[in-house]
Amino acid sequence: MDLNHKKVLITGGSAGIGKALIKELISHGVKYFAVVGRRQDKLEKLKIDFPQAEFILITADVSQLEDVERIIETVCERWDHIDLLINNAGVISAGALQDLSDADIVNQININFTGLILLTKKSLPLLLKSKDGGLMNISSGLGYIAKPFYSVYAATKAGVRHFSEAMRREHDGLPNRYGYRYDDHI
């Protein structure tokens, strides 16, 4: 697939796996990124680290429905479609379940899973406008093999894995409303 001129929306893109994905995509010709992160200073550093790319920087928290809606509104102000949505934002807390706070449990679920689903849903109209629309959800090996003291995180990542498979099957080989086919792209 030719990645030149593709438009990528990525969450959790200002550090770690997300930043590494941006670097890799740039090496394959991607120039346009809408990057979501919770810290504006880290987002701004992307412009310094990757001067060859053009960024829409969005300070937001995917666990908040209002922020998810604002992410899409912000992207729509600049782009008419998205070629690739990368749901990468995530948090992890380790510990015995009885030792995790209720707020921490809700936060992990909302960031790792609920926000991912809602952003995907709200991005679909933009993805459907792309000839080569793609969806990439970052999960974890703990979504396959549950490890003690990571029960909530493992549950969210298993959910991401199953959601991704369901989305692939939902769109596999079906023409979208604009006449394009998804085939292997979602």
N, CA, C and O atoms as a DFTB+ gen file, in Angstrom:
744 C
 N C O
     1  1       0.838      -1.171       0.000
     2  2       0.000       0.000       0.000
     3  2       0.893       1.249       0.000
     4  3       1.849       1.339       0.771
     5  1       0.578       2.177      -0.847
     6  2       1.290       3.447      -0.916
     7  2       0.794       4.342       0.213
     8  3      -0.399       4.630       0.303
     9  1       1.698       4.776       1.064
    10  2       1.311       5.583       2.221
    11  2       1.526       7.079       2.012
    12  3       1.206       7.878       2.893
    13  1       2.063       7.464       0.860
    14  2       2.249       8.883       0.584
    15  2       0.904       9.597       0.600
    16  3      -0.079       9.104       0.046
    17  1       0.869      10.744       1.231
    18  2      -0.312      11.612       1.307
    19  2      -1.455      11.025       2.135
    20  3      -2.574      11.534       2.075
    21  1      -1.200       9.977       2.899
    22  2      -2.240       9.422       3.762
    23  2      -2.383      10.285       5.009
    24  3      -1.428      10.918       5.459
    25  1      -3.589      10.298       5.553
    26  2      -3.901      11.079       6.745
    27  2      -4.172      10.118       7.897
    28  3      -5.052       9.261       7.814
    29  1      -3.402      10.275       8.974
    30  2      -3.433       9.355      10.108
    31  2      -3.895      10.080      11.368
    32  3      -3.355      11.125      11.731
    33  1      -4.897       9.512      12.026
    34  2      -5.320       9.961      13.351
    35  2      -4.811       8.928      14.343
    36  3      -5.137       7.746      14.239
    37  1      -4.007       9.376      15.310
    38  2      -3.429       8.456      16.290
    39  2      -3.609       9.015      17.694
    40  3      -3.351      10.192      17.943
    41  1      -4.055       8.156      18.609
    42  2      -4.152       8.528      20.017
    43  2      -2.909       8.032      20.739
    44  3      -2.292       7.048      20.331
    45  1      -2.551       8.715      21.808
    46  2      -1.356       8.315      22.555
    47  2      -0.116       8.399      21.681
    48  3       0.782       7.563      21.789
    49  1      -0.064       9.405      20.817
    50  2       1.010       9.495      19.838
    51  2       2.201      10.327      20.243
    52  3       3.146      10.458      19.465
    53  1       2.189      10.896      21.438
    54  2       3.279      11.794      21.809
    55  2       4.435      11.098      22.524
    56  3       5.431      11.747      22.846
    57  1       4.327       9.799      22.777
    58  2       5.389       9.071      23.481
    59  2       5.266       7.574      23.193
    60  3       4.266       7.111      22.643
    61  1       6.284       6.845      23.568
    62  2       6.256       5.386      23.534
    63  2       5.921       4.786      22.178
    64  3       6.462       5.193      21.150
    65  1       5.021       3.809      22.194
    66  2       4.629       3.100      20.971
    67  2       4.060       4.063      19.944
    68  3       4.368       3.947      18.758
    69  1       3.243       5.002      20.372
    70  2       2.638       5.942      19.445
    71  2       3.667       6.764      18.707
    72  3       3.577       6.920      17.489
    73  1       4.639       7.292      19.418
    74  2       5.692       8.089      18.795
    75  2       6.531       7.226      17.861
    76  3       6.934       7.678      16.789
    77  1       6.794       5.990      18.264
    78  2       7.538       5.067      17.390
    79  2       6.750       4.763      16.113
    80  3       7.336       4.636      15.038
    81  1       5.436       4.647      16.228
    82  2       4.606       4.424      15.042
    83  2       4.656       5.625      14.099
    84  3       4.725       5.460      12.881
    85  1       4.620       6.824      14.661
    86  2       4.729       8.024      13.825
    87  2       6.050       8.015      13.075
    88  3       6.080       8.272      11.871
    89  1       7.135       7.724      13.765
    90  2       8.462       7.676      13.130
    91  2       8.476       6.658      11.987
    92  3       8.986       6.938      10.902
    93  1       7.923       5.494      12.237
    94  2       7.896       4.445      11.209
    95  2       7.023       4.852      10.022
    96  3       7.409       4.653       8.870
    97  1       5.867       5.412      10.297
    98  2       4.979       5.835       9.209
    99  2       5.605       6.939       8.367
   100  3       5.436       6.961       7.148
   101  1       6.325       7.850       9.003
   102  2       7.029       8.893       8.254
   103  2       8.053       8.263       7.318
   104  3       8.209       8.702       6.178
   105  1       8.748       7.241       7.793
   106  2       9.755       6.577       6.948
   107  2       9.125       5.885       5.741
   108  3       9.815       5.547       4.779
   109  1       7.802       5.676       5.799
   110  2       7.079       5.055       4.680
   111  2       6.242       6.074       3.903
   112  3       5.378       5.700       3.109
   113  1       6.503       7.358       4.135
   114  2       5.881       8.382       3.310
   115  2       4.709       9.137       3.894
   116  3       4.202      10.060       3.256
   117  1       4.257       8.774       5.091
   118  2       3.144       9.510       5.687
   119  2       3.652      10.883       6.124
   120  3       4.727      11.007       6.711
   121  1       2.862      11.902       5.827
   122  2       3.237      13.270       6.166
   123  2       2.209      13.944       7.067
   124  3       2.550      14.882       7.787
   125  1       0.961      13.487       7.041
   126  2      -0.134      14.167       7.727
   127  2      -0.618      13.356       8.929
   128  3      -1.054      12.213       8.793
   129  1      -0.531      13.973      10.102
   130  2      -0.928      13.302      11.338
   131  2      -1.823      14.207      12.183
   132  3      -1.547      15.397      12.335
   133  1      -2.875      13.646      12.719
   134  2      -3.637      14.262      13.799
   135  2      -3.293      13.416      15.020
   136  3      -3.600      12.225      15.068
   137  1      -2.657      14.040      16.002
   138  2      -2.143      13.301      17.147
   139  2      -2.863      13.758      18.410
   140  3      -2.952      14.951      18.702
   141  1      -3.374      12.779      19.150
   142  2      -4.088      13.038      20.391
   143  2      -3.201      12.624      21.561
   144  3      -2.618      11.540      21.569
   145  1      -3.116      13.505      22.540
   146  2      -2.375      13.214      23.761
   147  2      -2.920      14.070      24.891
   148  3      -3.662      15.025      24.660
   149  1      -2.550      13.724      26.097
   150  2      -3.062      14.466      27.253
   151  2      -2.175      15.635      27.663
   152  3      -2.594      16.487      28.446
   153  1      -0.948      15.679      27.135
   154  2      -0.022      16.750      27.531
   155  2       0.411      17.556      26.313
   156  3       1.041      17.027      25.398
   157  1       0.072      18.822      26.311
   158  2       0.379      19.700      25.184
   159  2       1.880      19.812      24.937
   160  3       2.304      19.865      23.782
   161  1       2.702      19.850      25.999
   162  2       4.146      19.989      25.826
   163  2       4.731      18.806      25.062
   164  3       5.605      18.990      24.215
   165  1       4.259      17.594      25.351
   166  2       4.743      16.417      24.624
   167  2       4.271      16.434      23.171
   168  3       5.006      16.037      22.267
   169  1       3.041      16.894      22.956
   170  2       2.537      17.007      21.595
   171  2       3.368      18.002      20.792
   172  3       3.743      17.719      19.654
   173  1       3.655      19.151      21.367
   174  2       4.434      20.184      20.671
   175  2       5.828      19.686      20.289
   176  3       6.377      20.093      19.266
   177  1       6.391      18.814      21.104
   178  2       7.731      18.270      20.821
   179  2       7.749      17.452      19.526
   180  3       8.800      17.307      18.903
   181  1       6.610      16.924      19.124
   182  2       6.556      16.169      17.869
   183  2       6.974      17.039      16.683
   184  3       7.630      16.553      15.761
   185  1       6.606      18.304      16.700
   186  2       6.974      19.210      15.604
   187  2       8.485      19.364      15.508
   188  3       9.029      19.508      14.412
   189  1       9.164      19.334      16.646
   190  2      10.622      19.432      16.667
   191  2      11.248      18.116      16.239
   192  3      12.199      18.101      15.457
   193  1      10.718      17.012      16.747
   194  2      11.285      15.689      16.451
   195  2      11.036      15.240      15.006
   196  3      11.832      14.495      14.435
   197  1       9.922      15.703      14.422
   198  2       9.563      15.280      13.065
   199  2       9.181      16.495      12.218
   200  3       8.012      16.663      11.870
   201  1      10.161      17.345      11.882
   202  2       9.844      18.571      11.146
   203  2       9.311      18.328       9.737
   204  3       8.718      19.228       9.143
   205  1       9.508      17.145       9.201
   206  2       9.043      16.825       7.851
   207  2       7.545      16.510       7.802
   208  3       6.971      16.395       6.719
   209  1       6.920      16.372       8.956
   210  2       5.493      16.026       9.016
   211  2       4.663      17.261       9.334
   212  3       5.164      18.248       9.873
   213  1       3.380      17.183       8.987
   214  2       2.414      18.222       9.333
   215  2       1.480      17.640      10.380
   216  3       0.932      16.552      10.208
   217  1       1.306      18.382      11.470
   218  2       0.552      17.870      12.599
   219  2      -0.670      18.722      12.927
   220  3      -0.637      19.952      12.876
   221  1      -1.743      18.023      13.264
   222  2      -2.856      18.601      13.998
   223  2      -2.679      18.038      15.405
   224  3      -2.782      16.828      15.604
   225  1      -2.417      18.894      16.370
   226  2      -2.165      18.447      17.739
   227  2      -3.413      18.689      18.576
   228  3      -3.933      19.804      18.634
   229  1      -3.885      17.628      19.221
   230  2      -5.140      17.697      19.963
   231  2      -4.914      17.216      21.395
   232  3      -4.670      16.034      21.639
   233  1      -4.999      18.149      22.327
   234  2      -4.906      17.780      23.734
   235  2      -6.284      17.282      24.157
   236  3      -7.259      18.033      24.163
   237  1      -6.344      16.004      24.510
   238  2      -7.635      15.407      24.853
   239  2      -7.413      14.125      25.639
   240  3      -6.316      13.566      25.668
   241  1      -8.488      13.679      26.274
   242  2      -8.503      12.454      27.059
   243  2      -9.592      11.556      26.459
   244  3     -10.777      11.876      26.541
   245  1      -9.192      10.450      25.865
   246  2     -10.167       9.583      25.179
   247  2     -11.159       8.930      26.133
   248  3     -12.130       8.317      25.690
   249  1     -10.925       9.055      27.435
   250  2     -11.892       8.496      28.382
   251  2     -13.095       9.417      28.569
   252  3     -14.068       9.048      29.226
   253  1     -13.027      10.611      27.992
   254  2     -14.093      11.596      28.133
   255  2     -14.849      11.741      26.812
   256  3     -14.259      12.112      25.798
   257  1     -16.141      11.452      26.820
   258  2     -16.946      11.510      25.604
   259  2     -16.858      12.877      24.929
   260  3     -16.767      12.958      23.704
   261  1     -16.885      13.942      25.711
   262  2     -16.794      15.288      25.130
   263  2     -15.482      15.464      24.376
   264  3     -15.454      16.097      23.320
   265  1     -14.399      14.911      24.906
   266  2     -13.104      15.007      24.237
   267  2     -13.089      14.184      22.957
   268  3     -12.529      14.616      21.950
   269  1     -13.694      13.011      22.988
   270  2     -13.764      12.183      21.774
   271  2     -14.503      12.948      20.679
   272  3     -14.068      12.969      19.527
   273  1     -15.608      13.567      21.037
   274  2     -16.367      14.349      20.050
   275  2     -15.553      15.539      19.552
   276  3     -15.611      15.875      18.369
   277  1     -14.800      16.175      20.438
   278  2     -13.965      17.317      20.049
   279  2     -12.820      16.881      19.143
   280  3     -12.428      17.625      18.244
   281  1     -12.281      15.690      19.367
   282  2     -11.231      15.160      18.490
   283  2     -11.747      15.104      17.048
   284  3     -11.091      15.585      16.124
   285  1     -12.920      14.518      16.875
   286  2     -13.482      14.382      15.527
   287  2     -13.802      15.754      14.934
   288  3     -13.528      15.998      13.758
   289  1     -14.373      16.644      15.729
   290  2     -14.666      18.002      15.237
   291  2     -13.394      18.701      14.773
   292  3     -13.385      19.353      13.729
   293  1     -12.326      18.565      15.542
   294  2     -11.055      19.201      15.195
   295  2     -10.497      18.640      13.894
   296  3     -10.036      19.393      13.036
   297  1     -10.538      17.328      13.748
   298  2     -10.043      16.706      12.518
   299  2     -10.889      17.147      11.327
   300  3     -10.349      17.454      10.264
   301  1     -12.206      17.180      11.495
   302  2     -13.111      17.567      10.399
   303  2     -12.898      19.010       9.942
   304  3     -13.177      19.343       8.790
   305  1     -12.409      19.859      10.828
   306  2     -12.123      21.242      10.445
   307  2     -10.997      21.329       9.429
   308  3     -10.931      22.287       8.660
   309  1     -10.103      20.333       9.416
   310  2      -8.920      20.382       8.542
   311  2      -8.935      19.336       7.441
   312  3      -8.398      19.569       6.358
   313  1      -9.544      18.185       7.704
   314  2      -9.522      17.081       6.741
   315  2     -10.939      16.662       6.400
   316  3     -11.858      16.829       7.201
   317  1     -11.110      16.111       5.193
   318  2     -12.417      15.582       4.794
   319  2     -12.501      14.072       4.970
   320  3     -13.569      13.486       4.795
   321  1     -11.371      13.432       5.319
   322  2     -11.354      11.983       5.539
   323  2     -10.149      11.615       6.401
   324  3      -9.257      12.430       6.639
   325  1     -10.149      10.368       6.859
   326  2      -9.006       9.770       7.556
   327  2      -8.679       8.488       6.807
   328  3      -9.574       7.718       6.458
   329  1      -7.391       8.263       6.561
   330  2      -6.980       7.017       5.910
   331  2      -6.655       5.925       6.918
   332  3      -6.812       4.740       6.623
   333  1      -6.205       6.312       8.097
   334  2      -5.829       5.322       9.102
   335  2      -6.113       5.888      10.491
   336  3      -5.655       6.976      10.839
   337  1      -6.871       5.135      11.271
   338  2      -7.087       5.443      12.682
   339  2      -6.255       4.454      13.490
   340  3      -6.401       3.240      13.347
   341  1      -5.383       4.987      14.337
   342  2      -4.586       4.146      15.229
   343  2      -5.007       4.465      16.663
   344  3      -4.708       5.539      17.185
   345  1      -5.696       3.528      17.282
   346  2      -6.093       3.642      18.684
   347  2      -4.965       3.070      19.530
   348  3      -4.853       1.856      19.702
   349  1      -4.138       3.954      20.051
   350  2      -2.965       3.535      20.799
   351  2      -2.996       3.968      22.259
   352  3      -2.270       3.402      23.076
   353  1      -3.816       4.955      22.609
   354  2      -3.834       5.446      23.988
   355  2      -4.118       4.301      24.951
   356  3      -4.974       3.454      24.694
   357  1      -3.397       4.288      26.047
   358  2      -3.622       3.236      27.028
   359  2      -2.919       3.532      28.337
   360  3      -1.929       4.262      28.386
   361  1      -3.453       2.947      29.390
   362  2      -2.847       3.049      30.720
   363  2      -2.835       1.661      31.342
   364  3      -3.621       0.785      30.981
   365  1      -1.929       1.492      32.275
   366  2      -1.813       0.202      32.948
   367  2      -1.572       0.426      34.433
   368  3      -0.794       1.298      34.820
   369  1      -2.236      -0.359      35.254
   370  2      -2.001      -0.384      36.694
   371  2      -1.904      -1.841      37.106
   372  3      -2.735      -2.670      36.735
   373  1      -0.887      -2.126      37.868
   374  2      -0.695      -3.490      38.345
   375  2      -1.020      -3.552      39.828
   376  3      -0.820      -2.589      40.568
   377  1      -1.523      -4.695      40.239
   378  2      -1.812      -4.911      41.644
   379  2      -2.951      -5.889      41.799
   380  3      -3.689      -6.172      40.855
   381  1      -3.078      -6.391      42.993
   382  2      -4.206      -7.275      43.284
   383  2      -5.493      -6.476      43.104
   384  3      -5.555      -5.297      43.454
   385  1      -6.497      -7.110      42.567
   386  2      -7.750      -6.405      42.286
   387  2      -8.268      -5.674      43.514
   388  3      -8.705      -4.528      43.410
   389  1      -8.228      -6.309      44.659
   390  2      -8.765      -5.677      45.860
   391  2      -7.964      -4.441      46.280
   392  3      -8.445      -3.639      47.081
   393  1      -6.751      -4.280      45.749
   394  2      -5.929      -3.122      46.091
   395  2      -6.070      -1.965      45.105
   396  3      -5.624      -0.854      45.394
   397  1      -6.682      -2.206      43.951
   398  2      -6.875      -1.140      42.966
   399  2      -8.064      -0.286      43.376
   400  3      -9.089      -0.803      43.820
   401  1      -7.922       1.001      43.226
   402  2      -9.049       1.876      43.559
   403  2     -10.127       1.735      42.492
   404  3      -9.846       1.382      41.346
   405  1     -11.351       2.013      42.885
   406  2     -12.456       1.970      41.921
   407  2     -12.192       2.956      40.784
   408  3     -12.454       2.648      39.621
   409  1     -11.679       4.132      41.113
   410  2     -11.394       5.149      40.098
   411  2     -10.353       4.652      39.107
   412  3     -10.463       4.915      37.910
   413  1      -9.344       3.937      39.593
   414  2      -8.310       3.403      38.706
   415  2      -8.889       2.352      37.767
   416  3      -8.536       2.317      36.588
   417  1      -9.757       1.513      38.264
   418  2     -10.387       0.485      37.431
   419  2     -11.218       1.142      36.328
   420  3     -11.107       0.779      35.158
   421  1     -12.040       2.100      36.706
   422  2     -12.880       2.800      35.727
   423  2     -12.007       3.522      34.705
   424  3     -12.310       3.504      33.512
   425  1     -10.932       4.152      35.155
   426  2     -10.032       4.879      34.264
   427  2      -9.394       3.948      33.234
   428  3      -9.348       4.276      32.048
   429  1      -8.901       2.791      33.677
   430  2      -8.296       1.837      32.741
   431  2      -9.306       1.388      31.692
   432  3      -8.998       1.339      30.501
   433  1     -10.501       1.065      32.141
   434  2     -11.536       0.605      31.205
   435  2     -11.916       1.710      30.236
   436  3     -12.050       1.461      29.038
   437  1     -12.090       2.922      30.731
   438  2     -12.511       4.024      29.869
   439  2     -11.445       4.432      28.863
   440  3     -11.774       4.722      27.713
   441  1     -10.185       4.462      29.259
   442  2      -9.120       4.838      28.329
   443  2      -8.808       3.697      27.373
   444  3      -8.766       3.900      26.160
   445  1      -8.588       2.498      27.907
   446  2      -8.123       1.382      27.087
   447  2      -9.194       0.785      26.190
   448  3      -8.880       0.216      25.145
   449  1     -10.456       0.909      26.585
   450  2     -11.489       0.174      25.847
   451  2     -12.657       1.052      25.409
   452  3     -12.930       1.156      24.213
   453  1     -13.342       1.678      26.341
   454  2     -14.521       2.465      25.979
   455  2     -14.160       3.606      25.031
   456  3     -14.835       3.814      24.023
   457  1     -13.100       4.344      25.352
   458  2     -12.676       5.448      24.486
   459  2     -12.291       4.978      23.102
   460  3     -12.588       5.645      22.111
   461  1     -11.632       3.834      23.026
   462  2     -11.242       3.247      21.741
   463  2     -12.470       2.942      20.888
   464  3     -12.496       3.254      19.698
   465  1     -13.479       2.337      21.493
   466  2     -14.700       2.002      20.755
   467  2     -15.416       3.275      20.299
   468  3     -15.830       3.376      19.145
   469  1     -15.559       4.237      21.197
   470  2     -16.269       5.465      20.836
   471  2     -15.531       6.254      19.756
   472  3     -16.164       6.786      18.844
   473  1     -14.206       6.339      19.846
   474  2     -13.462       7.059      18.817
   475  2     -13.561       6.332      17.476
   476  3     -13.661       6.970      16.427
   477  1     -13.532       5.023      17.509
   478  2     -13.700       4.264      16.266
   479  2     -15.068       4.543      15.660
   480  3     -15.173       4.823      14.466
   481  1     -16.107       4.468      16.468
   482  2     -17.462       4.730      15.981
   483  2     -17.559       6.115      15.349
   484  3     -18.104       6.267      14.256
   485  1     -17.037       7.110      16.028
   486  2     -17.162       8.481      15.558
   487  2     -16.221       8.786      14.387
   488  3     -16.432       9.756      13.660
   489  1     -15.186       7.962      14.204
   490  2     -14.258       8.120      13.075
   491  2     -14.733       7.413      11.816
   492  3     -14.280       7.737      10.718
   493  1     -15.643       6.450      11.958
   494  2     -16.062       5.664      10.798
   495  2     -16.530       6.494       9.606
   496  3     -16.158       6.171       8.478
   497  1     -17.324       7.544       9.797
   498  2     -17.712       8.328       8.610
   499  2     -16.505       8.888       7.851
   500  3     -16.527       8.963       6.623
   501  1     -15.466       9.277       8.567
   502  2     -14.259       9.782       7.915
   503  2     -13.450       8.662       7.279
   504  3     -12.885       8.840       6.200
   505  1     -13.388       7.521       7.931
   506  2     -12.680       6.363       7.365
   507  2     -13.383       5.843       6.115
   508  3     -12.733       5.413       5.162
   509  1     -14.703       5.883       6.123
   510  2     -15.471       5.388       4.979
   511  2     -15.254       6.237       3.729
   512  3     -15.523       5.780       2.618
   513  1     -14.778       7.451       3.898
   514  2     -14.498       8.308       2.752
   515  2     -13.144       8.010       2.118
   516  3     -12.842       8.517       1.038
   517  1     -12.336       7.202       2.773
   518  2     -11.009       6.870       2.264
   519  2     -11.069       5.630       1.383
   520  3     -11.743       4.654       1.711
   521  1     -10.370       5.679       0.285
   522  2     -10.280       4.512      -0.600
   523  2      -9.564       3.349       0.094
   524  3      -9.846       2.181      -0.173
   525  1      -8.650       3.687       0.975
   526  2      -7.838       2.672       1.655
   527  2      -7.963       2.788       3.169
   528  3      -6.962       2.661       3.873
   529  1      -9.151       3.024       3.682
   530  2      -9.338       3.219       5.112
   531  2      -8.853       2.043       5.935
   532  3      -9.107       0.888       5.595
   533  1      -8.155       2.344       7.018
   534  2      -7.639       1.292       7.878
   535  2      -7.820       1.618       9.347
   536  3      -7.891       2.782       9.740
   537  1      -7.893       0.579      10.142
   538  2      -8.051       0.699      11.586
   539  2      -6.997      -0.167      12.253
   540  3      -6.870      -1.353      11.951
   541  1      -6.233       0.444      13.175
   542  2      -5.216      -0.287      13.924
   543  2      -5.472      -0.036      15.403
   544  3      -5.405       1.103      15.867
   545  1      -5.761      -1.091      16.134
   546  2      -5.978      -1.001      17.569
   547  2      -4.819      -1.685      18.277
   548  3      -4.544      -2.861      18.039
   549  1      -4.148      -0.954      19.140
   550  2      -3.001      -1.508      19.842
   551  2      -3.497      -2.246      21.082
   552  3      -4.145      -1.667      21.954
   553  1      -3.177      -3.534      21.138
   554  2      -3.574      -4.368      22.261
   555  2      -2.316      -4.749      23.037
   556  3      -1.398      -3.939      23.164
   557  1      -2.269      -5.947      23.546
   558  2      -1.137      -6.404      24.353
   559  2      -1.156      -7.919      24.422
   560  3      -2.203      -8.549      24.269
   561  1       0.000      -8.487      24.653
   562  2       0.061      -9.920      24.890
   563  2      -0.775     -10.327      26.089
   564  3      -1.222     -11.470      26.185
   565  1      -0.987      -9.377      27.016
   566  2      -1.825      -9.673      28.175
   567  2      -3.298      -9.784      27.793
   568  3      -4.116     -10.222      28.602
   569  1      -3.635      -9.401      26.593
   570  2      -4.986      -9.620      26.092
   571  2      -5.196     -11.056      25.654
   572  3      -6.330     -11.494      25.461
   573  1      -4.105     -11.787      25.497
   574  2      -4.159     -13.205      25.132
   575  2      -3.935     -14.100      26.342
   576  3      -4.634     -15.094      26.538
   577  1      -2.956     -13.730      27.141
   578  2      -2.591     -14.533      28.304
   579  2      -2.723     -13.655      29.536
   580  3      -1.915     -12.752      29.757
   581  1      -3.731     -13.921      30.323
   582  2      -3.966     -13.112      31.512
   583  2      -2.882     -13.388      32.546
   584  3      -2.584     -14.539      32.864
   585  1      -2.305     -12.319      33.060
   586  2      -1.231     -12.419      34.027
   587  2      -1.748     -11.924      35.377
   588  3      -2.446     -10.912      35.440
   589  1      -1.411     -12.627      36.450
   590  2      -1.839     -12.169      37.771
   591  2      -1.410     -10.728      38.019
   592  3      -0.345     -10.298      37.575
   593  1      -2.247      -9.998      38.729
   594  2      -2.012      -8.615      39.120
   595  2      -2.188      -7.616      37.975
   596  3      -1.905      -6.428      38.135
   597  1      -2.652      -8.094      36.827
   598  2      -2.965      -7.230      35.686
   599  2      -4.377      -7.527      35.181
   600  3      -4.651      -7.395      33.988
   601  1      -5.260      -7.921      36.073
   602  2      -6.579      -8.413      35.664
   603  2      -7.385      -7.379      34.878
   604  3      -7.962      -7.716      33.844
   605  1      -7.437      -6.157      35.332
   606  2      -8.245      -5.141      34.653
   607  2      -7.607      -4.791      33.310
   608  3      -8.295      -4.736      32.291
   609  1      -6.307      -4.556      33.307
   610  2      -5.606      -4.256      32.065
   611  2      -5.783      -5.395      31.056
   612  3      -6.089      -5.155      29.887
   613  1      -5.590      -6.631      31.516
   614  2      -5.741      -7.792      30.626
   615  2      -7.158      -7.865      30.071
   616  3      -7.346      -8.179      28.896
   617  1      -8.139      -7.584      30.891
   618  2      -9.531      -7.613      30.427
   619  2      -9.766      -6.559      29.350
   620  3     -10.437      -6.829      28.354
   621  1      -9.211      -5.347      29.545
   622  2      -9.412      -4.310      28.530
   623  2      -8.725      -4.682      27.230
   624  3      -9.274      -4.437      26.156
   625  1      -7.546      -5.263      27.299
   626  2      -6.809      -5.595      26.084
   627  2      -7.411      -6.810      25.374
   628  3      -7.350      -6.902      24.148
   629  1      -7.986      -7.732      26.127
   630  2      -8.735      -8.831      25.488
   631  2      -9.957      -8.262      24.780
   632  3     -10.310      -8.705      23.688
   633  1     -10.594      -7.291      25.397
   634  2     -11.730      -6.620      24.766
   635  2     -11.320      -5.930      23.476
   636  3     -12.042      -5.996      22.481
   637  1     -10.173      -5.271      23.482
   638  2      -9.668      -4.611      22.264
   639  2      -9.453      -5.642      21.168
   640  3      -9.805      -5.413      20.010
   641  1      -8.879      -6.769      21.534
   642  2      -8.616      -7.823      20.549
   643  2      -9.921      -8.311      19.927
   644  3     -10.004      -8.455      18.707
   645  1     -10.926      -8.565      20.735
   646  2     -12.198      -9.067      20.211
   647  2     -12.952      -7.988      19.444
   648  3     -13.573      -8.283      18.423
   649  1     -12.910      -6.761      19.908
   650  2     -13.535      -5.659      19.184
   651  2     -12.897      -5.522      17.799
   652  3     -13.599      -5.341      16.803
   653  1     -11.570      -5.607      17.741
   654  2     -10.863      -5.487      16.462
   655  2     -11.273      -6.594      15.501
   656  3     -11.501      -6.346      14.317
   657  1     -11.365      -7.797      16.007
   658  2     -11.784      -8.923      15.152
   659  2     -13.217      -8.741      14.676
   660  3     -13.527      -9.017      13.517
   661  1     -14.083      -8.283      15.553
   662  2     -15.475      -8.037      15.152
   663  2     -15.557      -6.956      14.088
   664  3     -16.323      -7.083      13.133
   665  1     -14.766      -5.880      14.243
   666  2     -14.754      -4.820      13.238
   667  2     -14.243      -5.337      11.896
   668  3     -14.779      -4.989      10.844
   669  1     -13.206      -6.170      11.939
   670  2     -12.679      -6.740      10.691
   671  2     -13.762      -7.543       9.988
   672  3     -13.956      -7.410       8.779
   673  1     -14.462      -8.369      10.740
   674  2     -15.512      -9.194      10.142
   675  2     -16.703      -8.351       9.690
   676  3     -17.344      -8.660       8.686
   677  1     -16.990      -7.295      10.430
   678  2     -18.104      -6.417      10.075
   679  2     -17.867      -5.726       8.732
   680  3     -18.811      -5.445       7.994
   681  1     -16.595      -5.456       8.424
   682  2     -16.268      -4.711       7.214
   683  2     -15.536      -5.523       6.160
   684  3     -15.252      -4.996       5.085
   685  1     -15.223      -6.768       6.422
   686  2     -14.446      -7.594       5.514
   687  2     -15.166      -7.810       4.187
   688  3     -16.231      -8.425       4.134
   689  1     -14.566      -7.293       3.118
   690  2     -15.065      -7.553       1.772
   691  2     -16.333      -6.826       1.401
   692  3     -16.834      -6.993       0.289
   693  1     -16.869      -6.019       2.309
   694  2     -18.111      -5.317       2.011
   695  2     -17.804      -3.964       1.402
   696  3     -16.920      -3.262       1.893
   697  1     -18.503      -3.576       0.354
   698  2     -18.293      -2.222      -0.151
   699  2     -18.902      -1.229       0.833
   700  3     -19.980      -1.465       1.378
   701  1     -18.215      -0.136       1.050
   702  2     -18.803       0.864       1.928
   703  2     -19.760       1.733       1.124
   704  3     -19.934       1.526      -0.077
   705  1     -20.364       2.681       1.769
   706  2     -21.394       3.477       1.098
   707  2     -20.852       4.320      -0.034
   708  3     -21.631       4.877      -0.808
   709  1     -19.528       4.433      -0.154
   710  2     -18.937       5.207      -1.236
   711  2     -18.422       4.314      -2.359
   712  3     -17.796       4.797      -3.302
   713  1     -18.685       3.009      -2.262
   714  2     -18.317       2.087      -3.321
   715  2     -16.959       1.447      -3.179
   716  3     -16.584       0.620      -4.010
   717  1     -16.197       1.806      -2.140
   718  2     -14.887       1.206      -1.946
   719  2     -15.036      -0.086      -1.161
   720  3     -16.028      -0.289      -0.462
   721  1     -14.040      -0.958      -1.283
   722  2     -14.055      -2.225      -0.569
   723  2     -13.037      -2.187       0.552
   724  3     -11.960      -1.612       0.397
   725  1     -13.368      -2.795       1.675
   726  2     -12.445      -2.825       2.798
   727  2     -11.423      -3.946       2.674
   728  3     -10.240      -3.742       2.944
   729  1     -11.866      -5.107       2.273
   730  2     -11.022      -6.286       2.164
   731  2     -10.119      -6.426       3.377
   732  3     -10.609      -6.671       4.480
   733  1      -8.794      -6.274       3.198
   734  2      -7.866      -6.486       4.289
   735  2      -7.587      -5.246       5.109
   736  3      -6.831      -5.323       6.077
   737  1      -8.155      -4.121       4.771
   738  2      -7.733      -2.869       5.379
   739  2      -8.308      -2.629       6.758
   740  3      -7.688      -1.919       7.550
   741  1      -9.440      -3.175       7.079
   742  2      -9.982      -3.022       8.434
   743  2     -10.165      -4.394       9.022
   744  3     -10.612      -4.522      10.162
